[in-house]
């Protein structure tokens, strides 16, 4: 039951982030801009690749542990999913916790509405209320769910795309959006060897490379850029100091380009940093959640320890032990 659509434009923010990112040293553009309609569709291809373990591992966890989650969450909550994408994992959750409503939030409006409509068909009696917004900031829940108890849903280890300071700020924004007493079910990708990590972000079929390079096509299309996309290549590297995989776009040669009327020169070998994917131990994940105002209640991992989902509760801050 698809109830409403709330559009919002991100053009100004996109332009500002791209121009400041290209002008900075090192150059970097926030990962959220990878997810336009085309980028979101390509990412769905990535989730089906044999090298990309997170999606199938987390999906299996949600399916196998859903009854345990339901027992702790209880019925009647509004499920608010941050960065919902295609909502492919969401049916595992909605099918067993008896929710009162579902609010998917995503910055890619067209893709969001397509996914919400498909999910509404699968759950015809469930109010589905898509919200096009940047979930990095506090949001106001739509009318009809504001007074309901809430369960935030943040799968995919999307929290790993953010540096720790940004991740904590996001968790605090989620708390402000959902309120004390709300719960959050969140996915964390666990630490593991490079032999598993590098192929997951630089697959043999080149789908991840196409996903990364699509950002340049988007800049050309939406910001009047003349970037020679073929002059860049995708790179995925492991940064052990920061415990993260980094995605970069590396210039194959010296390049001069223009975006939104501004000119930039990029030297051969120089990169544009486009995404991080931090990997966590369980202690790290618990500490991060507590720093954001969320008290971990229960955690589940797969038998190989590749991935974890953690249920946490928003509790008022304490000034003493």
C-alpha positions as a printed Julia matrix, in Angstrom:
321×3 Matrix{Float64}:
  0.0     0.0     0.0
  2.01    2.94   -1.33
  0.81    6.04    0.49
  2.86    9.04   -0.64
  5.97   10.32   -2.34
  8.01   13.18   -0.93
 10.46   14.54   -3.54
 13.56   16.57   -2.83
 16.29   17.92   -5.1
 19.94   17.35   -4.35
 21.42   19.24   -7.35
 22.88   22.09   -5.31
 24.53   19.78   -2.79
 25.86   17.53   -5.57
 27.41   20.48   -7.38
 28.97   21.83   -4.18
 30.44   18.45   -3.17
 31.87   17.75   -6.62
 33.48   21.18   -7.04
 34.95   21.24   -3.55
 36.06   17.61   -3.88
 37.88   18.2    -7.16
 39.55   21.31   -5.75
 40.71   19.63   -2.52
 43.95   17.71   -1.97
 43.66   14.8    -1.91
 40.66   14.92   -4.23
 37.55   13.2    -2.9
 33.81   13.11   -3.63
 31.35   11.71   -1.05
 30.25    8.15   -1.78
 26.53    8.96   -1.64
 26.77   10.56   -5.1
 27.61    7.17   -6.61
 23.95    6.25   -6.18
 21.98    7.97   -8.91
 19.45    5.78  -10.73
 22.12    4.17  -12.93
 24.57    3.78  -10.06
 21.91    2.18   -7.86
 21.07   -0.28  -10.63
 24.74   -1.17  -11.14
 25.17   -1.66   -7.41
 22.36   -4.22   -7.51
 24.45   -6.1   -10.09
 27.4    -5.97   -7.68
 25.35   -7.58   -4.94
 24.84  -10.64   -7.14
 28.54  -11.13   -7.99
 30.25  -14.26   -6.66
 33.06  -12.18   -5.15
 30.7    -9.87   -3.26
 29.91  -11.73   -0.04
 28.18   -8.99    2.09
 24.72   -9.08    0.53
 24.17  -12.83    0.52
 25.76  -13.24    3.96
 23.63  -10.52    5.56
 20.5   -11.76    3.78
 21.07  -15.24    5.2
 21.56  -13.76    8.68
 18.33  -11.78    8.44
 16.45  -14.83    7.23
 17.89  -17.24    9.79
 17.75  -14.88   12.8
 14.55  -13.03   12.02
 12.52  -14.79   14.7
 15.13  -13.82   17.28
 14.95  -10.22   16.09
 11.14  -10.26   16.17
 11.11  -11.52   19.75
 13.2    -8.54   20.87
 11.58   -5.89   18.66
  7.94   -6.83   19.14
  5.05   -6.02   16.76
  3.64   -2.67   15.72
  6.79   -0.68   14.98
  7.31    1.59   12.0
 10.37    0.31   10.14
 12.44    3.22    8.83
 15.17    2.11    6.45
 18.05    4.5     5.87
 19.49    4.28    2.35
 16.99    1.67    1.25
 18.17    1.19   -2.36
 16.27   -1.72   -3.85
 15.1    -2.94   -0.41
 16.1    -6.48   -1.36
 16.83   -7.51    2.25
 13.82   -5.74    3.71
 11.21   -8.48    3.03
 13.11  -10.83    5.37
 12.52   -8.32    8.17
  9.02   -7.12    7.31
  7.77  -10.66    6.89
  8.35  -11.64   10.5
  8.13   -8.62   12.81
  4.52   -7.49   12.12
  5.35   -3.84   11.36
  2.81   -1.02   11.41
  4.42    0.88    8.49
  7.53    0.95    6.33
  9.39    4.16    5.43
 12.27    3.68    2.96
 14.62    6.69    2.76
 17.01    7.21   -0.12
 18.67   10.06   -2.0
 17.97    8.48   -5.41
 14.29    9.41   -5.81
 13.37    7.56   -8.98
 15.01    4.32   -7.86
 13.44    4.74   -4.41
  9.91    5.04   -5.77
 10.33    2.07   -8.1
 11.56   -0.1    -5.23
  8.84    1.13   -2.86
  6.13    0.35   -5.39
  7.46   -3.18   -5.85
  7.57   -3.77   -2.11
  4.07   -2.35   -1.66
  2.81   -4.96   -4.11
  4.44   -7.7    -2.03
  2.94   -6.33    1.22
 -0.44   -4.97    0.1
 -1.77   -4.24    3.61
  1.37   -2.49    4.86
  1.58    1.32    4.55
  4.72    2.03    2.47
  5.79    5.68    2.58
  8.92    6.47    0.5
 10.88    9.5     1.61
 13.42   11.05   -0.76
 15.99   12.67    1.5
 19.63   12.79    2.55
 19.55   10.56    5.63
 22.91   11.93    6.78
 20.9    14.65    8.52
 17.97   14.31   10.95
 14.67   13.74    9.18
 11.1    14.31   10.3
  9.1    11.06   10.08
  6.07   11.34    7.81
  2.62   11.95    9.25
  1.05    8.73   10.42
  4.27    7.18   11.74
  5.66    9.97   13.93
  3.93    8.67   17.07
  4.55    4.97   16.4
  7.4     3.08   18.08
 10.21    2.83   15.55
 12.81    0.4    14.3
 15.59    1.91   12.24
 17.04   -0.45    9.63
 20.52    0.2     8.24
 21.76   -2.94    6.47
 24.59   -3.49    4.04
 27.35   -2.2     6.31
 26.66    1.22    4.81
 27.96    2.61    8.1
 31.36    1.44    6.85
 31.28    3.99    4.03
 31.86    6.75    6.59
 34.93    7.76    8.55
 34.34    7.22   12.28
 33.49   10.86   13.04
 30.89   10.94   10.26
 29.55    7.54   11.32
 29.02    8.75   14.88
 27.34   11.92   13.62
 25.03    9.8    11.46
 24.11    7.54   14.37
 23.28   10.63   16.41
 21.18   11.99   13.55
 19.33    8.66   13.42
 18.67    8.91   17.15
 17.31   12.42   16.69
 15.1    11.21   13.83
 13.75    8.15   15.65
 13.76    9.24   19.29
 14.7     7.61   22.57
 13.24    4.16   23.03
 13.58    3.39   19.33
 15.61    0.46   18.11
 18.16    0.15   15.31
 19.06   -3.01   13.38
 22.38   -2.36   11.65
 24.84   -4.37    9.58
 28.63   -4.37   10.06
 31.17   -5.94    7.72
 33.79   -7.76    9.78
 37.58   -7.65    9.44
 39.0   -10.32    7.15
 41.89  -11.06    4.79
 42.79   -9.07    1.67
 42.3   -12.2    -0.43
 38.56  -11.88    0.29
 38.27   -8.08    0.42
 40.06   -6.95   -2.74
 38.09   -9.17   -5.17
 34.84   -8.05   -3.52
 35.6    -4.45   -4.57
 37.46   -5.15   -7.83
 35.58   -8.04   -9.41
 36.73   -9.98  -12.43
 33.75   -8.89  -14.55
 34.46   -5.18  -13.99
 31.02   -4.37  -12.59
 32.45   -2.44   -9.63
 34.68   -0.48  -12.0
 31.61    0.47  -14.04
 29.84    1.51  -10.83
 32.73    3.77   -9.82
 33.2     5.29  -13.29
 29.48    6.02  -13.51
 30.1     8.9   -11.1
 32.05   10.66  -13.86
 29.23   10.08  -16.35
 26.82   11.57  -13.82
 29.01   14.64  -13.35
 29.16   15.14  -17.12
 25.42   14.73  -17.48
 24.17   16.74  -14.5
 26.91   19.36  -14.07
 27.88   20.07  -17.66
 31.23   18.31  -17.33
 33.58   17.31  -20.12
 35.46   14.62  -18.19
 37.06   12.02  -20.49
 35.8     8.99  -18.6
 38.04    6.57  -20.5
 41.04    8.47  -19.15
 40.32    7.13  -15.65
 40.5     3.64  -14.19
 38.98    2.06  -11.1
 41.25    1.13   -8.19
 40.42   -0.71   -4.96
 43.08   -0.74   -2.24
 43.28   -1.93    1.37
 44.31    0.8     3.84
 45.4    -1.14    6.91
 45.98    1.95    9.07
 42.32    2.92    8.69
 40.97   -0.64    8.46
 39.16    0.04    5.21
 38.89   -0.7     1.53
 39.19    2.49   -0.53
 37.81    3.03   -4.02
 39.56    5.55   -6.24
 39.35    6.83   -9.8
 42.9     7.13  -11.07
 43.97    9.29  -14.02
 45.74    7.29  -16.71
 47.41   10.46  -18.1
 47.51   14.21  -17.44
 43.96   15.48  -17.82
 42.36   18.92  -18.1
 38.61   19.05  -17.54
 35.76   21.43  -16.84
 32.82   20.92  -14.47
 30.06   23.51  -13.96
 32.22   26.09  -15.69
 35.26   25.5   -13.46
 38.52   24.11  -14.83
 40.64   21.44  -13.16
 43.9    19.72  -14.02
 44.63   16.22  -12.79
 48.08   14.68  -13.17
 48.72   11.14  -14.36
 48.48    8.72  -11.44
 46.49   11.14   -9.28
 43.22    9.83   -7.88
 39.76   10.96   -6.89
 38.79    9.13   -3.7
 35.16    8.03   -4.08
 34.34    5.51   -1.37
 35.49    3.9     1.86
 34.33    0.6     3.29
 35.53    0.28    6.86
 35.75   -3.17    8.42
 35.06   -3.74   12.1
 35.62   -6.11   14.95
 32.62   -6.63   17.22
 34.18   -4.53   20.0
 34.74   -1.71   17.49
 31.12   -1.9    16.34
 29.78   -1.8    19.88
 31.93    1.22   20.75
 30.85    3.06   17.6
 27.18    2.46   18.42
 27.6     3.66   22.0
 29.37    6.8    20.8
 26.31    7.52   18.65
 23.87    7.06   21.55
 22.83    3.47   20.81
 23.16    0.69   23.39
 23.78   -2.73   21.77
 21.21   -5.33   22.84
 22.06   -8.4    20.77
 24.38   -9.35   17.91
 24.45  -12.15   15.38
 27.25  -13.3    13.06
 27.48  -15.9    10.32
 29.48  -19.1    10.95
 32.54  -17.73    9.1
 32.49  -14.41   10.93
 32.22  -12.43    7.7
 29.35  -10.18    8.73
 27.34   -9.12   11.79
 23.94   -7.62   12.44
 23.43   -5.79   15.73
 20.21   -4.7    17.41
 20.61   -1.57   19.52
 18.35    0.76   21.48
 18.4     4.55   21.75
 18.87    5.31   25.41
 19.14    8.69   27.16
 22.75    9.74   27.8
 24.33    8.89   31.13
 26.8    11.16   32.89
 28.1     8.45   35.24
 28.74    4.69   35.02
